[in-house]
Amino acid sequence: MKMLILALAAVGLVGCATPEPASAGLVDVSVVNRATGEHLKVYSRDGNLYVAGRPGDRYAIRMHNRSGGRVLTVVSVDGVNVVTGQTASPHQGGYVLSAHESHEITGWRKSLDQVAAFYFTALPDSYAARTGRPGNVGVIGVAVFSERVERPTVSLSKSRAADAPSPAAESSSMGAASAPMRRLRDERIGTGHGERENSRVTTTEFRRDSRSPAQVITIYYDSYHNLAARGIIPTYPAKRPNAFPGHFVPDPHG
């Protein structure tokens, strides 16, 4: 199964905080606050993974290929493919990571050179809601496919392997996105379509090893307040006053 997809070159991610990966299969995924470089804490409940987003904060999806071969990652945010803008399906195109490569996806792909930055915002301001698809707001998904590698054919005269695909081009992102700040007490949050940023990619060919993903990572997100109200983030009661904390009456200060 051949298809034309976007490919990323290796990007050196140095000086970042230790990530909290959402999975430990072929690919690790974490969500990064781009203002601070912090990897958002992952909460687990009933087998599901959650992170708390703050309205207005730009974020990135950080992926690390743990394997020794190339992988295809089909990435969705709020049920929308981040490359094509289509309602997401694992059978669509995505990003290719080389062996042991790490990369941060910072926005909705607008061209081979630019993205529109991801940022947390009120549900009505999310890209999915503004394009008439609010039903899956609040989830990040990554479907991972291994690459089919052709085995070399051997004869008495020569041995020939399949042609290697051309390498991907370098990728970078820069610039700042300003997002509207909103009061979100009980309102769910989604991902907005922010300012344009530079992010260079090229196309490559990738042959999937199977029709079904080798791995699917799903991370749900909402505001801290909402996750705490649902019991996903533990809350601790305020310290109660002690009626008998001492033994004798001390002198007042001053």
Disulfide bonds with the S-S distance in Angstrom:
none
